Amino acid sequence: MENYLSLSETAEIIGKSKETLRRWDNEGILNAVREPVSNYRVYRKDDIENLMGKLFDENFEDNISNYVEPLDQFTVLELFAGAGGLAIGMEKSGLKCVALNEIDKWACKTLRTNRPNWNVLEGDIKSFDFREYKNKADIVTGGFPCQAFSYAGKKLGLEDARGTLFYEFARVVKEVQPSICIGENVRGLLSHDKGKTLKGMISILDEIGYKVVPVEVLKAINYRVPQKRERLILVGVRKDIDIAYEYPKKHNKVYNLKDALKKGDLFDKDVPNSDGAKYPEYKKKVLDLVPPKGYWRDLPLDLQKEYMGGSFYLGGGKTGMARRIGWDEPSLTLTCSPAQKQTERCHPDETRPFTVREYARIQTFPDDWKFVGSTAQQYKQIGNAVPVNLGEEIGYSVIKFLNKYYQAKNN
């Protein structure tokens, strides 16, 4: 089977759903074949690599732009701000940050080090009253964690969500009354508790006076980010505003790892040197045998069994294990720890994890954005962040919405 990949493995590597691959098979874009021994429907590695080249290596010009000038100084209050990925992106788009709340002390130090003028509210969101920002923030944003609710009845109200961080997000929105609020989360929120969690969030925003735009999952590779990260975006528009919010248009150029780490369209110089984690010797010996764009299935069979242990017999893709990224593909989603067994992201040429500055580049942070704390703390801050360029594109979509509202209000 070493020259073939299963449907789920192919879907994971290419970053498309199984349904898309089945459609592509019918349309002749990427054909499945019968594996000679098992007779399962599988994909030839060569066919996938040829298609990956077409998907990620096109040298065409990107003729999509979401850029828009703000008609006024629009302001944003950010909750769960982390190390500032979304905040820098919003700033780049032309929005002004009036305050940021974050509980992690190292992330707060990072924010203050880079933006001494930002109002960083350090501490548990529960201990802050945000009513002073009413009429001072056009937008409230926040990447709240995904937590289940206890249902008191068929319809979920704000009080039913007490004790969750989404409750705090909704409480702040209710206190501040922004024109628009934006929550961001992992794709898994769609199916969390069989979809009830998301349904509950929409119900709560409705109760506090916000109409939720149909939820979308934005793929970072469509927004000038060289990484296959996905973020679910939850947008609520205050009910007295009759203006439609539109998600940012997808770009038609996809950037790869070379664009992230070398001088080119995304950055005007090669990635600067920095500290980085190292693999233990046993792992280095294993990953030395994995080619660029390869993973554990590229190891000799006896090593596959030894490295994967019981997982070897469980089936499924597990394509993040013993994974070496190729120069001509976007990185897989970065995690908070670069050397974990489930989520290895090995450098294409050297057998090591990405360094801190390489991590930051893949998340499109500017090179002059300094991260404070131990190397492990820095990886965690970067791995948790919203990619800066995705934040910028979302910022433009919000400015476009607020411009229309501003014009309608003044006419």
C-alpha positions in Angstrom: 0.0 0.0 0.0 3.0 2.3 0.1 2.2 3.9 -3.3 -1.5 4.5 -2.4 -3.5 6.5 0.1 -7.0 5.9 1.4 -9.9 8.3 0.9 -9.6 9.8 4.4 -5.8 10.2 4.1 -6.1 11.9 0.8 -8.8 14.3 2.1 -6.6 15.2 5.1 -3.5 15.8 3.0 -5.2 17.9 0.3 -7.5 19.7 2.8 -10.7 18.8 1.0 -13.8 16.9 2.3 -14.4 13.3 1.3 -17.5 14.5 -0.5 -15.4 16.8 -2.6 -13.0 13.9 -3.5 -15.9 11.7 -4.5 -17.2 14.5 -6.8 -13.7 15.0 -8.2 -13.6 11.3 -9.0 -16.9 11.6 -10.9 -15.6 14.7 -12.7 -12.2 13.2 -13.6 -10.2 15.7 -11.5 -8.6 13.1 -9.3 -9.5 9.5 -10.0 -9.7 6.8 -7.3 -8.3 3.3 -8.3 -8.8 -0.2 -6.9 -5.8 -1.2 -4.8 -4.4 -4.4 -6.3 -4.3 -6.5 -3.1 -7.3 -5.3 -1.0 -9.5 -4.1 -3.9 -10.3 -0.9 -1.8 -10.8 2.4 -3.6 -7.6 4.3 -3.0 -5.6 7.1 -4.6 -2.2 6.9 -6.3 0.4 9.1 -4.5 1.8 10.3 -7.9 -1.7 11.5 -8.9 -2.1 13.4 -5.6 1.3 15.0 -5.9 0.5 16.1 -9.5 -2.8 17.6 -8.3 -1.1 19.3 -5.3 1.2 21.0 -7.7 -1.8 22.3 -9.6 -3.6 23.3 -6.4 -0.7 25.1 -4.7 1.9 25.9 -7.3 0.0 28.1 -9.8 2.0 31.2 -10.6 -1.0 33.3 -11.5 -1.5 36.8 -10.2 -4.0 37.3 -7.4 -6.6 39.6 -8.7 -8.8 39.5 -5.6 -8.7 42.3 -3.0 -10.9 43.0 0.0 -9.1 46.3 0.8 -11.4 49.1 1.7 -10.8 52.5 3.4 -12.7 53.2 6.6 -15.0 56.3 6.4 -14.5 57.0 10.1 -12.3 55.8 12.9 -14.0 52.6 13.7 -13.0 50.9 17.0 -12.7 47.4 18.3 -12.8 45.8 21.8 -11.1 42.4 21.8 -11.7 39.6 24.3 -9.5 36.5 24.7 -6.9 38.5 22.8 -4.0 36.0 23.1 -0.7 37.3 21.6 -2.5 39.6 19.2 -2.9 37.8 15.9 -6.5 39.0 15.3 -5.7 42.4 16.9 -2.7 43.1 14.6 -4.8 42.0 11.6 -7.6 44.3 12.5 -5.1 47.1 13.1 -3.6 46.5 9.6 -7.1 46.8 8.1 -7.5 50.2 9.6 -9.5 49.6 12.8 -8.5 51.1 16.1 -8.2 48.9 19.2 -9.7 50.6 22.3 -9.0 47.7 24.7 -8.0 44.0 24.9 -8.7 41.5 27.6 -6.5 38.5 28.1 -5.9 36.2 31.2 -2.5 34.8 30.2 0.3 36.9 31.8 2.9 36.1 29.1 0.5 36.9 26.2 -0.3 40.2 28.0 3.5 40.9 28.3 3.8 40.2 24.6 0.9 42.7 23.8 2.4 45.5 26.0 5.9 44.9 24.7 4.8 45.4 21.1 2.0 48.0 21.6 2.7 50.1 24.7 -0.2 52.3 23.7 -2.8 49.5 23.7 -5.1 49.3 26.7 -4.4 45.7 27.9 -6.9 44.5 30.6 -5.0 41.6 32.2 -7.1 39.1 34.2 -10.2 36.9 34.2 -12.9 38.4 32.0 -15.4 37.7 34.8 -13.8 40.4 36.9 -14.2 43.2 34.4 -17.2 45.5 33.8 -17.2 46.7 30.2 -20.1 49.1 30.3 -17.7 52.1 30.0 -17.1 51.0 26.4 -20.7 51.5 25.4 -20.7 53.9 22.4 -16.9 53.6 22.4 -16.5 50.3 20.5 -18.1 49.6 17.1 -17.0 46.0 17.2 -16.5 43.3 19.9 -14.4 40.3 18.9 -13.4 37.2 20.8 -12.1 33.7 20.4 -14.0 32.0 23.3 -13.4 28.3 24.0 -15.9 25.7 23.0 -17.9 24.6 26.1 -21.2 22.7 26.3 -24.3 24.3 27.9 -26.9 22.9 30.2 -30.3 23.3 28.6 -33.0 24.7 30.8 -35.6 24.6 28.1 -36.0 24.4 24.3 -34.6 27.9 23.8 -31.3 28.8 25.4 -31.1 32.1 27.2 -28.1 34.1 28.4 -28.5 32.9 32.0 -28.5 29.2 30.9 -24.9 29.7 29.7 -23.6 31.0 33.0 -20.2 29.5 33.9 -19.0 29.3 30.3 -16.7 31.8 28.5 -19.3 32.3 25.8 -21.6 33.6 28.5 -18.9 36.2 29.2 -18.5 37.1 25.5 -22.3 37.6 25.3 -22.4 39.6 28.5 -19.8 42.0 27.2 -21.7 42.3 23.9 -24.9 43.1 25.8 -23.0 45.7 28.0 -21.2 47.4 25.1 -23.9 47.2 22.4 -21.5 47.3 19.4 -22.9 47.5 15.8 -21.4 44.1 15.1 -19.8 41.3 17.1 -17.5 38.6 15.9 -16.7 35.3 17.6 -14.2 32.9 16.3 -13.7 29.3 17.1 -12.5 25.9 15.9 -14.4 24.1 13.1 -15.4 21.4 15.7 -18.0 23.9 17.1 -20.2 23.0 14.2 -20.7 19.4 15.5 -20.0 20.1 19.2 -22.7 18.4 21.3 -24.5 17.4 18.0 -24.7 21.0 17.0 -26.6 22.1 20.1 -23.7 24.3 21.4 -23.7 26.5 18.3 -27.5 26.6 18.2 -27.5 27.7 21.8 -25.0 30.5 21.0 -27.1 31.7 18.2 -30.2 31.7 20.5 -28.4 33.7 23.1 -27.2 36.3 20.7 -30.7 36.6 19.4 -32.0 37.1 22.9 -29.6 40.0 23.6 -30.5 41.8 20.3 -28.2 40.4 17.6 -29.1 38.6 14.4 -26.5 36.0 13.5 -25.3 35.8 9.9 -25.1 32.2 8.5 -22.1 30.7 10.1 -19.0 30.0 7.9 -15.7 28.2 8.3 -13.0 30.3 6.7 -9.9 28.4 5.4 -6.8 30.5 6.1 -5.2 29.4 2.8 -7.9 31.4 1.0 -6.8 34.6 2.8 -3.1 35.0 2.2 -2.0 32.6 4.9 0.5 29.7 4.0 -1.3 27.3 6.4 -4.3 24.9 6.2 -5.9 26.3 9.4 -9.7 26.7 9.6 -11.6 29.1 11.8 -15.4 29.1 12.4 -16.6 32.7 12.3 -19.8 33.7 14.2 -21.0 37.2 13.2 -23.9 39.0 15.0 -25.4 42.2 13.7 -27.4 44.4 16.1 -31.1 44.1 15.2 -31.7 47.8 14.6 -29.2 47.8 11.7 -30.6 46.7 8.4 -27.2 46.2 6.6 -26.1 42.7 5.4 -22.6 41.6 6.5 -20.6 39.8 3.8 -17.6 37.5 4.5 -14.3 38.5 2.8 -13.9 37.2 -0.7 -11.5 34.3 -1.2 -8.2 35.1 -2.9 -7.3 32.9 -5.8 -3.6 32.6 -5.0 -2.6 30.0 -2.4 0.8 30.6 -0.6 3.1 27.8 0.4 5.8 27.2 2.9 8.5 28.7 0.6 6.4 31.9 0.6 6.3 31.8 4.4 10.0 31.3 5.0 11.8 32.8 2.0 11.8 36.3 0.5 8.9 36.8 -1.8 5.3 38.2 -2.1 4.5 37.7 1.6 7.7 38.8 3.2 10.5 41.1 1.9 13.3 38.9 3.4 14.1 35.4 4.5 12.9 34.3 7.9 15.2 35.6 10.7 17.1 33.1 12.9 15.6 32.3 16.3 15.4 29.6 19.0 13.4 26.5 18.4 12.5 23.1 19.9 14.5 20.0 19.0 13.4 16.4 18.5 14.7 13.7 20.8 17.3 11.4 19.2 14.9 8.5 18.6 12.4 10.7 16.8 15.1 12.4 14.7 16.2 9.0 13.5 12.7 8.2 12.4 12.0 11.6 10.8 15.3 11.5 8.9 13.7 8.7 6.8 10.6 10.7 5.9 10.8 12.7 2.6 9.3 16.2 2.2 5.4 16.0 2.0 5.8 12.5 3.6 4.6 11.0 6.9 4.7 7.7 8.9 3.4 5.6 6.0 6.7 6.4 4.1 8.7 4.6 6.8 9.8 0.9 6.5 7.0 -1.3 7.7 8.7 -2.5 10.8 9.4 1.1 11.8 5.8 2.1 11.1 4.6 -0.5 13.6 7.2 0.5 16.2 6.6 4.2 15.9 2.8 4.1 15.7 2.3 1.3 18.3 -1.3 0.3 18.7 -2.4 3.1 16.4 -0.9 1.2 13.5 -3.8 -1.2 13.6 -6.6 1.3 14.1 -6.9 2.5 10.5 -7.7 6.1 9.7 -5.3 8.7 8.3 -3.3 10.1 11.2 -1.4 12.1 8.5 0.0 14.5 11.0 2.2 11.9 12.6 5.9 11.8 11.5 4.9 14.5 9.0 7.5 16.5 7.0 6.1 19.6 5.3 7.1 20.3 1.6 8.3 23.7 0.4 5.6 23.7 -2.3 2.6 23.2 0.0 1.0 25.2 2.8 1.9 24.1 6.3 -0.6 21.9 8.1 -2.3 23.7 11.1 0.3 24.7 13.7 -0.3 23.5 17.2 0.8 24.9 20.6 3.7 22.4 20.9 5.8 21.8 17.7 7.2 18.4 18.6 4.1 16.5 19.8 3.8 13.0 18.4 0.3 13.5 17.0 1.1 16.8 15.2 4.7 16.8 13.9 5.4 19.5 11.5 9.0 18.8 10.4 11.1 21.3 8.4 11.5 20.3 4.7 15.3 20.1 4.6 16.4 19.8 8.2 15.1 17.2 10.7 13.8 19.6 13.3 10.5 21.4 14.2 10.0 24.9 12.9 11.7 27.6 15.0 9.7 30.3 16.9 10.2 32.8 14.0 9.3 30.2 11.4 6.1 29.4 13.4 5.3 33.2 13.5 5.9 33.5 9.7 3.5 30.6 9.0 0.9 32.5 11.1 1.8 35.7 9.1 3.0 37.7 12.2 5.4 40.5 11.2 9.1 39.8 12.0 9.2 42.7 14.4 6.4 41.3 16.7 8.3 40.0 19.7 7.0 37.1 21.8 7.7 37.2 25.6 8.3 34.2 27.8 10.0 30.8 27.5 10.4 29.2 24.1 7.5 26.9 25.1 5.4 29.9 26.0 6.2 31.6 22.7 5.2 28.5 20.7 1.9 28.4 22.7 1.1 32.0 22.0 1.8 31.6 18.3 0.0 28.3 17.9 -3.2 29.7 19.6 -3.3 32.8 17.5 -5.7 33.8 14.6 -3.4 34.2 11.6 -2.7 37.9 11.2 -3.5 38.1 7.5 -6.9 36.3 8.1 -7.6 38.9 10.8 -6.8 41.6 8.3 -9.2 40.2 5.7 -12.0 39.9 8.3 -11.2 43.5 9.4 -11.8 44.7 5.8 -15.2 42.9 5.7 -16.2 44.6 9.0 -15.1 48.0 7.7 -17.1 47.5 4.5 -20.2 46.7 6.7 -19.6 49.7 9.0 -19.0 52.0 6.0 -22.5 51.1 4.6 -24.0 51.6 8.1 -22.3 54.9 8.5 -23.5 56.1 5.1 -27.1 55.0 5.7 -27.1 56.7 9.2 -25.9 60.0 7.8 -28.2 60.1 4.8 
